[in-house]
Amino acid sequence: METDVLVVGAGPAGSTVAERLARAGLGVTVVEEHPRVGTPVQCAGLVSERVLALAGSRAFVRCSVRGASVFGPSLRAVAFKAEEARAHVIDRGALDVHLADRAARAGADFWTATRFDGRTGADGGRTTVRLTGPDGPREVRARLVIGADGVTSGVARAFRLRRPVEILPAFEAEFPESPGDVETVEVYLGRSISPGLFGWWIPDGAGGARVGVAVDADGTPARIYYERLLAQLVRRFGRPLRNATAFLASGIPIGHVPRTHGDGVLLVGDAAAQVKPLSGGGIFTGMRCAEMAAEVARSALAAGRTDAAALADYDRRWQAELGEEFRRALYLRRLFARLDDADLDRVVDALQGSELARTIVAFGDIDFPTHVARQLFRQSPSLLRLVPKALGAWVGSSREGRAPELDFDRRK
């Protein structure tokens, strides 16, 4: 069989690039290793308004949140709440199904329960890949392969696109009942419960909550840290959460991929580590990069070229739009990963005050968090004293600029 474009992975990034290319009249085949699109669920499902705009629907929104509370290890907290919704809790499986259905209506073919097993050759501007589905193995020839197959991307390995990224283990559970403000997300810091990133409590819009952690890969299972977070929530709420109905174990890629294109191939989404380093979220960034991938792919295919040189504009475009934010956020994540629990409590204490709360409300953006971070550092001398002089120079600069380099030795 032959196709113009083979997309591997039917998550938000894969279905978005498939829909754009199918709508342009190209032959698009999407393969998904799981029997059903959207199963298993792959993330906590907290997104910005930008995701709803890219998806063209709000049908999968379960509730909206206006505020956030950040708890230090001692459970001292800083909180803010805006007048309007600042993020949305979604049914992630329903989002995936909606995007796949939109791509199918545009003309893309979907093959579920079909695994990408590698490439077997390339000639005449086409790549031959091996797939294994319900009817056994088969080969497909494609003018372009797009890897949207997640953190362990088989496409990246098959095309030898090096991925020197850190993979953070994550573990989450859903609880049908939970105390807490239904319009507020809670973030938990502390080396004993979430070294390297944070824990979360997210209302689900039905009286329950999603509770989870993402942590440094230090050899301790993420579930252990999750259980420690549950103990912290007992202190927070005065009673335990019970009767979890679903569990999610996953990996979050954090870091920089040198190249997300090659001869006959593009990577998008988690496969390209297009994930926000400060939060681990990747739905918006993956979908936005998928749009850019589709534009570059369409032009390259129209010109009859899918070599690396013809596809190089993809890297240039997404790096120009998102690369600087990713670099600054990665720097800040590495910086905060070095702080001990006493330092983290000092950060929370430093953020107290109505002026800083107003700054968070005014500049807060879950897709571009370094914007508010820079404003907070400028306003709070006590916060700035916790960070290196190199960051102080960056914060004080009149230009956005690149974040300073940090020689980082991970502290366990």
Secondary structure as the mmCIF struct_conf table of DSSP 4:
data_model
#
loop_
_struct_conf.conf_type_id
_struct_conf.id
_struct_conf.beg_label_comp_id
_struct_conf.beg_label_asym_id
_struct_conf.beg_label_seq_id
_struct_conf.end_label_comp_id
_struct_conf.end_label_asym_id
_struct_conf.end_label_seq_id
STRN STRN1 GLU A 2 VAL A 8
BEND BEND1 GLY A 11 GLY A 11
HELX_RH_AL_P HELX_RH_AL_P1 PRO A 12 ARG A 23
TURN_TY1_P TURN_TY1_P1 ALA A 24 GLY A 25
STRN STRN2 VAL A 28 VAL A 31
BEND BEND2 GLU A 33 ARG A 36
TURN_TY1_P TURN_TY1_P2 VAL A 37 GLY A 38
BEND BEND3 PRO A 40 PRO A 40
BEND BEND4 CYS A 43 CYS A 43
STRN STRN3 LEU A 46 VAL A 47
HELX_RH_AL_P HELX_RH_AL_P2 GLU A 49 ALA A 55
TURN_TY1_P TURN_TY1_P3 GLY A 56 GLY A 56
TURN_TY1_P TURN_TY1_P4 ALA A 59 PHE A 60
STRN STRN4 VAL A 61 VAL A 65
STRN STRN5 GLY A 67 PHE A 71
TURN_TY1_P TURN_TY1_P5 PRO A 73 SER A 74
BEND BEND5 LEU A 75 LEU A 75
STRN STRN6 ALA A 77 LYS A 81
BEND BEND6 GLU A 83 GLU A 84
STRN STRN7 ALA A 87 ILE A 90
HELX_RH_AL_P HELX_RH_AL_P3 ARG A 92 ALA A 106
TURN_TY1_P TURN_TY1_P6 GLY A 107 GLY A 107
STRN STRN8 ASP A 109 TRP A 111
BEND BEND7 ALA A 113 ALA A 113
STRN STRN9 ARG A 115 ASP A 123
TURN_TY1_P TURN_TY1_P7 GLY A 124 GLY A 125
STRN STRN10 ARG A 126 GLY A 133
TURN_TY1_P TURN_TY1_P8 PRO A 134 ASP A 135
STRN STRN11 GLY A 136 GLY A 147
TURN_TY1_P TURN_TY1_P9 VAL A 151 THR A 152
HELX_RH_AL_P HELX_RH_AL_P4 GLY A 154 ALA A 158
TURN_TY1_P TURN_TY1_P10 PHE A 159 ARG A 160
STRN STRN12 VAL A 165 PHE A 175
BEND BEND8 PRO A 176 PRO A 176
BEND BEND9 GLY A 180 GLY A 180
TURN_TY1_P TURN_TY1_P11 VAL A 182 GLU A 183
STRN STRN13 THR A 184 TYR A 188
TURN_TY1_P TURN_TY1_P12 ARG A 191 ILE A 193
TURN_TY1_P TURN_TY1_P13 PRO A 195 GLY A 196
BEND BEND10 LEU A 197 LEU A 197
STRN STRN14 PHE A 198 PRO A 203
BEND BEND11 GLY A 205 GLY A 207
STRN STRN15 ALA A 209 ALA A 214
BEND BEND12 ASP A 218 THR A 220
HELX_RH_AL_P HELX_RH_AL_P5 ALA A 222 PHE A 237
BEND BEND13 GLY A 238 ARG A 239
STRN STRN16 ALA A 246 GLY A 255
BEND BEND14 PRO A 258 PRO A 258
BEND BEND15 THR A 260 THR A 260
STRN STRN17 HIS A 261 GLY A 262
TURN_TY1_P TURN_TY1_P14 ASP A 263 GLY A 264
STRN STRN18 VAL A 265 LEU A 267
HELX_RH_3T_P HELX_RH_3T_P1 GLY A 269 ALA A 272
TURN_TY1_P TURN_TY1_P15 ALA A 273 ALA A 273
TURN_TY1_P TURN_TY1_P16 PRO A 277 SER A 279
HELX_RH_AL_P HELX_RH_AL_P6 ILE A 283 ALA A 302
TURN_TY1_P TURN_TY1_P17 ALA A 303 GLY A 304
BEND BEND16 ASP A 307 ASP A 307
HELX_RH_AL_P HELX_RH_AL_P7 ALA A 308 LEU A 311
TURN_TY1_P TURN_TY1_P18 ALA A 312 ALA A 312
HELX_RH_AL_P HELX_RH_AL_P8 ASP A 313 TRP A 318
HELX_RH_PI_P HELX_RH_PI_P1 GLN A 319 GLY A 323
HELX_RH_AL_P HELX_RH_AL_P9 GLU A 324 ALA A 337
TURN_TY1_P TURN_TY1_P19 ARG A 338 ARG A 338
HELX_RH_AL_P HELX_RH_AL_P10 ASP A 341 ALA A 350
TURN_TY1_P TURN_TY1_P20 LEU A 351 LEU A 351
BEND BEND17 GLY A 353 GLY A 353
HELX_RH_AL_P HELX_RH_AL_P11 SER A 354 PHE A 363
TURN_TY1_P TURN_TY1_P21 ILE A 366 ASP A 367
BEND BEND18 PHE A 368 PHE A 368
TURN_TY1_P TURN_TY1_P22 PRO A 369 PRO A 369
HELX_RH_AL_P HELX_RH_AL_P12 THR A 370 GLN A 379
HELX_RH_AL_P HELX_RH_AL_P13 PRO A 381 LEU A 384
TURN_TY1_P TURN_TY1_P23 ARG A 385 LEU A 386
BEND BEND19 VAL A 387 VAL A 387
HELX_RH_AL_P HELX_RH_AL_P14 LYS A 389 GLY A 396
BEND BEND20 SER A 398 ARG A 399
HELX_LH_PP_P HELX_LH_PP_P1 ARG A 402 GLU A 405
#
